[in-house]
């Protein structure tokens, strides 16, 4: 099972959360540190669910888009959009 993780860069740190695991979050000084911490947080979260007899939720659909600030939003019909820094494609679409 693979859970989607949302990464957010703040002014002084990085944060991450797992939409399918409410309350499963991590904060780190760098993206590399955060990636280690969120993996540990997911493991601890799932262990706690199992230990307490709760079901482990199945991962939802993968997150759909990744954009940098200089890119424009995807087109409403889901087609590929060209941006100043490259090409955005909808999930599952072949890469150009």
MINUPA-269712 format. One record per residue: residue in three letters; x, y, z of N, C-alpha, C in turn. Coordinates in steps of 0.05 Angstrom, whole numbers, plus 5000, padded with zeros to 4 digits. Atoms other than C-alpha are relative to their C-alpha. Last residue first. Layout:
// residues N
ALAXYZXYZXYZ/...
***
This chain:
// residues 96
UNK499049915026510852884525503049984999/UNK498349764998508652474585501150064972/UNK497250045008502951984574501550265001/UNK499649935028496752154614502949954993/UNK500350225018495651774678500450064971/UNK499050264990494552394720499449784980/UNK501850114980493253014676501149735009/UNK501850205011499353304641498249905022/UNK501650144980503253934656498149814986/UNK502650115007508654154608498749875024/UNK500350275011514754584619497149934994/UNK497850184992517355184658499649724989/UNK497449895004513355744625502349815006/UNK499549794981507155304622502850114994/UNK497249915002504054864569500450245018/UNK499649715001497554544590503050064999/UNK497449914992495753814575500250314997/UNK497950035021488453664571502650115011/UNK498050204993484053564633502249964979/UNK500750265012477853914606502249795004/UNK502350134988478654484656499349734988/UNK502449925014485754664634497649845011/UNK500750175022491154554686497450094987/UNK501850234993493055154727499449834976/UNK502849935000498855594705498449755007/UNK501750155020505955454725497150095002/UNK499949865026510655964758498349864979/UNK501449745001508755754829500050144973/UNK498449804987510755024818498650274997/UNK499449765014505454514804502050175015/UNK497749884987504153794823500750244983/UNK498349805013497453514805502350095017/UNK500249965028492752924818502150184987/UNK500449715004494152624886500350064970/UNK497649834999493751874884499250294995/UNK498849945026486851574897502550175003/UNK501849905019485551334967501450044973/UNK499449745012490050885007497950094980/UNK498750035025486550325044500650284989/UNK501349915024484950475116501649954975/UNK498249835014487950025170498750094974/UNK499250075028482449745212501950204989/UNK501449845020482649885287500849914972/UNK502250165013484849345336498350154980/UNK502549934987488849825381497649854987/UNK499850074972495549515361497450055015/UNK500050304998493649535287500049925030/UNK502650115009491750275289499849705004/UNK502049934979497850455331497249894992/UNK499550184977502450085282497950045022/UNK501150265007499250465224500449795022/UNK502949975002500451135257498849734994/UNK501149994973507550945277497050015000/UNK499650264987509250735206498949995028/UNK501950195012506151355176500249735014/UNK502649944990509951795225497949814989/UNK500250104973516551455209497250055012/UNK500050295002515451565135499849885028/UNK502850085007513452285151499949704996/UNK501949984978519952395190497249914992/UNK499450204980524652135137497950005022/UNK500750265013521352555082500649775019/UNK502950055000521453155129499349734988/UNK500850084973528953105140497149935002/UNK498850274995530153105065499349905028/UNK501750205013525253685055501149725005/UNK499450035028529054095107498149794988/UNK498649765008527554365177500650004970/UNK497150025000522253845189501350254990/UNK498749755006514953785206503049965002/UNK497249974992510653155206501050284992/UNK498549775010503352975202502949995009/UNK497350105006498652385210501550224986/UNK498249944978492552725241502849904996/UNK500449754985487652405194501850035024/UNK499450074972490851825154499750265017/UNK501550244992488151845083500349925029/UNK502949975001490252565072498449765009/UNK501050235016497452435095496950025000/UNK502350154988500753065120499149794980/UNK501350205016507353425108497749885015/UNK502150164987510854045133498949794980/UNK501750155018517354395114498049855017/UNK500150294996520854945153498349874978/UNK497750104985522755675157500149705003/UNK497849805000518356055108502549885013/UNK500549754987513855455095502450184999/UNK497749854992514454895044499250265013/UNK500449715002508554425040502650135011/UNK497749854989508853685024499450304997/UNK500049725009502453275014502350145015/UNK499049814980503452525021500050284988/UNK499149745010499552004982500850175023/UNK501749774994499351315014501150264987/UNK498649755001502450704983498050225005/UNK501749765000500050005000501850255000/
***
